[in-house]
Amino acid sequence: MMWNDDPSILEGHYARKQLLSKDWLISWSHRSRFELGLRLARELGGRRVLDYGCGDGTFLAMLAEADGASSGRQCTGAELKPSIVEDCRKRFASRQGLRFVEVDALEGAEHRHAYELLVCMEVLEHVLDVEAVLERFQRLVAPHGRLLISVPVETGLPLLVKQTARRLAGWRGIGDYASTSAYSLQELAASLLPGERQHITRPVYKDPDGGDFHDHKGFNWNRLRTQLARRFEVERVLGSPLPWLPPHLGSQAWFVARVR
C-alpha cells in the first residue's frame, strides 16, 4: 500500500486510528483489509467509482494513487457530515479525479445510475435502516455495475477474538476502544451460531450531530448477505485479513455483487 509517506493520508482520522494503530493486531487487520479492498476494486474496474461512507478518504485516495493519474478513473467519496467532507476536500485538493460530496447530494440527477463501481466499507453495520441504503445503492449503480461491500464479522469465534483485542486496546488507552460495548454471557452465547436472524438487541446511540447509529455490537453479516441477495446478484463472498479462510472465520466479510 502506498500510504506511509503521504501526509494527506497519514493525517486522516481513521488512518491514524486503524492503519497506524499502536496495537499490532488492529493495525495488521485493517491494513490487510485495505490491501484486499484495493485488489478487488482494481479487478472489478469501472471508470466511475463511488465510495459510500468514505470516512477520511484514505481508501479512495489509495485507489486513485494505485491507478495513476492517466487511468481516467473518476472517484467520488460521500459522507454524512459536512465537516468530514470539507476535511477530505482540503487534504486531497491537489488530487485529480478525486472529489467528495455529502451523502444527501447523491439524490441529485447527476448521480442516478452514474457509478460503475460502488464501494462501501465498514459502514452498513452502523446503519439503522439497511434496506433504505441498499435501495439507494440501486439508484446509484449503473446498469450491470458492481458493488464491493465489506462489513465486520461480529459473530462466532472472531467476535471473541475482537472483543478481547478491543478490551486490551482500551485498557492501554489506544483509540476509542475503551467505550467498546460489553456483551453479557447470554448475548455472547446467542452470537456464536446466530444463523441469518437478528440474534440480540442492538444498542442505538445518538451522534453529537443528532443522528442515530449502531456500534458493532450484534451485527450479523449473514443477515446482510440475505438482504443483499434480494436486490443484487451476489457473486463472491470473501473474508479478510486472510482471504483463504472462510468469511465466518475472518475479521471482515466482503461481498462482490452485481446489478441484475
C-alpha positions as CSV (number, residue, x, y, z in Angstrom):
1,M,0.0,0.0,0.0
2,M,1.2,3.5,-0.9
3,W,0.4,5.4,2.2
4,N,3.2,5.6,4.7
5,D,4.9,8.6,3.1
6,D,1.8,10.5,2.1
7,P,0.9,13.3,4.6
8,S,-2.6,13.7,3.1
9,I,-3.4,10.1,4.0
10,L,-1.5,10.0,7.3
11,E,-3.4,13.0,8.6
12,G,-6.7,11.2,8.3
13,H,-8.5,10.3,11.5
14,Y,-9.3,6.7,10.5
15,A,-5.9,6.1,9.1
16,R,-4.3,7.1,12.4
17,K,-6.8,5.0,14.4
18,Q,-6.7,1.9,12.2
19,L,-3.7,1.6,9.8
20,L,-1.4,3.3,12.3
21,S,-2.8,1.8,15.5
22,K,-0.3,1.0,18.2
23,D,-2.0,-2.3,18.6
24,W,-0.3,-4.6,16.1
25,L,-3.4,-6.9,15.6
26,I,-5.7,-4.0,14.9
27,S,-3.2,-2.4,12.5
28,W,-2.5,-5.6,10.7
29,S,-6.2,-6.5,10.3
30,H,-7.0,-3.1,8.8
31,R,-4.0,-2.9,6.6
32,S,-4.9,-6.4,5.2
33,R,-8.5,-5.2,4.8
34,F,-7.3,-2.2,2.7
35,E,-5.0,-4.4,0.6
36,L,-7.8,-6.8,-0.3
37,G,-10.2,-4.0,-1.0
38,L,-7.7,-2.3,-3.3
39,R,-7.0,-5.6,-5.2
40,L,-10.7,-6.3,-5.6
41,A,-11.6,-2.8,-6.7
42,R,-8.8,-2.9,-9.4
43,E,-10.1,-6.3,-10.6
44,L,-13.7,-5.1,-10.8
45,G,-12.7,-1.9,-12.7
46,G,-15.1,0.8,-13.7
47,R,-14.2,4.3,-14.7
48,R,-16.7,6.0,-12.3
49,V,-16.3,4.9,-8.7
50,L,-18.3,5.9,-5.6
51,D,-17.0,5.2,-2.1
52,Y,-20.2,5.4,0.0
53,G,-19.2,6.3,3.6
54,C,-15.7,7.2,2.6
55,G,-14.6,8.3,6.1
56,D,-11.4,10.3,5.9
57,G,-10.9,9.4,2.2
58,T,-8.0,7.0,2.8
59,F,-9.2,4.1,0.7
60,L,-10.3,6.3,-2.2
61,A,-7.0,8.2,-2.3
62,M,-5.1,4.9,-2.3
63,L,-7.2,3.6,-5.1
64,A,-6.7,6.7,-7.2
65,E,-3.0,6.6,-6.4
66,A,-2.7,3.0,-7.4
67,D,-4.4,3.6,-10.7
68,G,-2.3,6.6,-11.6
69,A,-3.4,10.0,-13.0
70,S,-3.5,8.6,-16.5
71,S,-6.1,6.0,-15.8
72,G,-9.1,8.4,-16.2
73,R,-10.9,6.9,-13.2
74,Q,-13.2,9.4,-11.6
75,C,-13.5,8.7,-7.8
76,T,-16.2,10.2,-5.6
77,G,-16.4,9.9,-1.9
78,A,-19.6,10.5,0.1
79,E,-20.0,11.2,3.8
80,L,-22.8,12.3,6.1
81,K,-21.1,15.1,8.0
82,P,-20.1,18.3,6.2
83,S,-17.1,18.6,8.4
84,I,-15.7,15.3,7.2
85,V,-16.4,16.2,3.6
86,E,-14.6,19.5,4.0
87,D,-11.6,17.9,5.6
88,C,-11.3,15.5,2.8
89,R,-11.6,18.2,0.2
90,K,-8.8,20.2,1.9
91,R,-6.4,17.3,2.3
92,F,-6.9,16.0,-1.2
93,A,-7.3,19.3,-3.0
94,S,-4.4,18.6,-5.3
95,R,-5.6,15.2,-6.5
96,Q,-7.1,14.9,-9.9
97,G,-10.1,12.7,-10.4
98,L,-11.0,12.7,-6.7
99,R,-13.9,14.6,-5.3
100,F,-16.0,14.5,-2.1
101,V,-19.7,15.2,-1.6
102,E,-22.3,14.9,1.2
103,V,-24.5,11.8,1.1
104,D,-27.6,13.9,0.6
105,A,-26.2,15.3,-2.6
106,L,-26.4,11.7,-4.1
107,E,-30.1,12.2,-4.6
108,G,-29.3,14.6,-7.4
109,A,-29.9,13.6,-11.0
110,E,-26.2,13.6,-11.9
111,H,-25.7,10.6,-9.5
112,R,-28.6,8.4,-10.7
113,H,-27.2,5.2,-12.1
114,A,-23.9,7.0,-12.6
115,Y,-21.4,4.7,-10.9
116,E,-19.9,1.5,-12.5
117,L,-18.4,0.5,-9.1
118,L,-19.8,1.3,-5.7
119,V,-17.6,0.6,-2.7
120,C,-19.0,0.6,0.9
121,M,-16.5,-0.4,3.6
122,E,-17.4,-0.8,7.3
123,V,-20.5,1.3,7.0
124,L,-23.6,-0.8,6.9
125,E,-23.1,-2.2,10.4
126,H,-23.7,1.3,11.8
127,V,-26.9,1.9,9.8
128,L,-30.4,1.6,11.4
129,D,-32.3,1.2,8.1
130,V,-30.1,-1.0,5.9
131,E,-32.8,-1.6,3.4
132,A,-33.1,2.1,2.7
133,V,-29.4,2.3,2.0
134,L,-29.5,-0.7,-0.3
135,E,-32.4,0.8,-2.2
136,R,-30.3,4.0,-2.6
137,F,-27.5,1.8,-4.0
138,Q,-29.8,0.5,-6.7
139,R,-30.4,4.1,-7.8
140,L,-26.7,4.9,-7.8
141,V,-25.1,2.0,-9.6
142,A,-25.1,1.9,-13.4
143,P,-26.8,-1.0,-15.3
144,H,-24.6,-4.1,-14.9
145,G,-22.5,-2.2,-12.4
146,R,-20.8,-3.8,-9.4
147,L,-20.7,-3.4,-5.7
148,L,-17.9,-4.1,-3.3
149,I,-19.0,-4.1,0.3
150,S,-17.2,-5.0,3.5
151,V,-18.6,-5.4,7.0
152,P,-17.1,-6.7,10.2
153,V,-17.7,-10.2,11.4
154,E,-19.2,-9.9,14.8
155,T,-20.3,-13.4,15.4
156,G,-18.7,-16.8,16.2
157,L,-15.0,-17.1,17.1
158,P,-14.0,-13.8,15.5
159,L,-16.3,-11.9,18.0
160,L,-14.4,-13.5,20.9
161,V,-11.0,-12.5,19.5
162,K,-12.2,-9.0,18.6
163,Q,-13.7,-8.3,22.0
164,T,-10.5,-9.4,23.7
165,A,-8.4,-7.2,21.4
166,R,-10.7,-4.2,21.9
167,R,-10.6,-4.6,25.6
168,L,-6.8,-4.8,25.7
169,A,-6.5,-1.8,23.4
170,G,-9.0,0.1,25.6
171,W,-7.0,-0.7,28.8
172,R,-3.9,0.6,27.0
173,G,-5.6,3.8,26.1
174,I,-5.5,3.1,22.3
175,G,-8.1,4.7,20.1
176,D,-11.6,4.8,21.4
177,Y,-11.8,1.1,22.3
178,A,-12.4,1.9,25.9
179,S,-16.0,2.6,25.0
180,T,-16.5,-0.8,23.3
181,S,-19.9,-2.2,24.1
182,A,-19.8,-5.2,26.5
183,Y,-21.7,-8.4,26.0
184,S,-23.4,-10.5,28.6
185,L,-22.8,-14.2,28.7
186,Q,-26.2,-14.8,27.3
187,E,-25.5,-12.3,24.4
188,L,-22.2,-14.0,23.7
189,A,-23.8,-17.4,23.6
190,A,-26.5,-16.1,21.2
191,S,-23.8,-14.6,19.0
192,L,-21.8,-17.8,18.4
193,L,-24.1,-19.5,15.9
194,P,-26.8,-17.0,15.1
195,G,-27.7,-18.1,11.5
196,E,-29.3,-15.3,9.5
197,R,-31.6,-13.9,12.2
198,Q,-31.1,-10.9,14.4
199,H,-29.9,-12.7,17.4
200,I,-29.6,-9.9,20.1
201,T,-31.0,-6.4,20.6
202,R,-28.6,-3.9,19.1
203,P,-27.9,-0.7,21.1
204,V,-28.7,2.6,19.4
205,Y,-26.6,5.7,20.1
206,K,-27.0,9.3,19.4
207,D,-24.4,11.2,17.4
208,P,-23.5,14.7,18.7
209,D,-24.9,16.0,15.4
210,G,-28.3,14.4,16.2
211,G,-28.3,11.2,14.1
212,D,-28.8,7.7,15.5
213,F,-26.4,4.9,14.8
214,H,-25.4,1.4,15.9
215,D,-21.9,0.4,17.0
216,H,-20.6,-3.1,16.1
217,K,-22.5,-5.0,18.8
218,G,-25.0,-7.5,17.5
219,F,-24.2,-7.0,13.8
220,N,-24.8,-10.2,11.8
221,W,-23.1,-10.3,8.4
222,N,-25.1,-13.3,7.3
223,R,-28.3,-11.3,7.7
224,L,-26.8,-8.7,5.4
225,R,-25.9,-11.3,2.8
226,T,-29.6,-12.3,2.7
227,Q,-30.7,-8.6,2.3
228,L,-28.2,-8.1,-0.5
229,A,-29.2,-11.2,-2.4
230,R,-32.8,-9.9,-2.6
231,R,-31.7,-6.9,-4.6
232,F,-28.4,-7.8,-6.3
233,E,-26.6,-10.9,-7.6
234,V,-24.0,-11.8,-5.0
235,E,-21.1,-13.2,-7.0
236,R,-18.4,-13.7,-4.3
237,V,-18.1,-13.7,-0.5
238,L,-14.6,-13.4,0.9
239,G,-13.0,-12.8,4.2
240,S,-10.1,-10.8,5.5
241,P,-7.4,-10.4,6.8
242,L,-6.8,-14.0,5.5
243,P,-8.8,-14.4,2.2
244,W,-8.0,-18.1,2.0
245,L,-10.1,-18.7,5.2
246,P,-13.9,-18.8,5.0
247,P,-15.5,-15.5,5.9
248,H,-17.1,-16.7,9.1
249,L,-13.5,-17.1,10.5
250,G,-12.3,-13.7,9.4
251,S,-12.4,-10.2,10.9
252,Q,-14.3,-8.8,7.9
253,A,-16.7,-10.2,5.3
254,W,-16.5,-9.0,1.7
255,F,-19.4,-9.1,-0.8
256,V,-18.9,-8.7,-4.6
257,A,-22.3,-8.1,-6.1
258,R,-23.7,-7.2,-9.5
259,V,-26.8,-5.2,-10.5
260,R,-29.3,-7.7,-12.1
